[in-house]
Amino acid sequence: MMTEQKITSGHEVEDSISFAAMPDQIVVIRIAGRGSFHNSMELRRLAEALTQTPRDGQGSHPRFIIDLEECITMDSTFMGVLASIGLNQLRNSGEKLVVVNVNEQNMRLLKTLGLTQFLNVREMPAHAPIDDAEFQCLIREDVSRTD
């Protein structure tokens, strides 16, 4: 059963994942709070669902932009999901996964694990059309510890 839940991490920012569909098969996914094993399964399922059902009906896959502006930290499980999404996108479209607005700590984590080799990490322009997009909060599903 799908229910909306909010994860409390003890910080001002609640752990959440939201997404918005943009023109040209681009999907922006925003991570707020902590990227951790608690929400990595939802991120993986979201990316898989969007990749399995191309929005144009012609078999092209979306390109993802991961916005980490409000993400305070990430654990190895979450970064493993980012790596998986990035490798799948590279295989499906030939383009690197774009990760934007990365704070200093998260950049250090991405570099340490070598993810910057196949992720395109960059700053989001101040005038980006993403600010006008309507983001949907991901509805959380109860996930077992094994998943």
URTABEL-V665022 format. One record per helix or strand. SS is the DSSP state (@ for helix, = for strand). FROM is the first residue (numbers start at 1). LEN is the number of residues. If there is no record, write none. Layout:
BEGIN
[[SS | FROM | LEN] [SS | FROM | LEN]]
END
This chain:
BEGIN
[[= | 2 | 1] [= | 7 | 1] [= | 15 | 8] [= | 26 | 10] [@ | 37 | 16] [= | 63 | 12] [@ | 76 | 18] [= | 97 | 4] [@ | 104 | 9] [@ | 115 | 3] [= | 119 | 4] [@ | 129 | 4] [= | 136 | 2] [= | 141 | 1]]
END
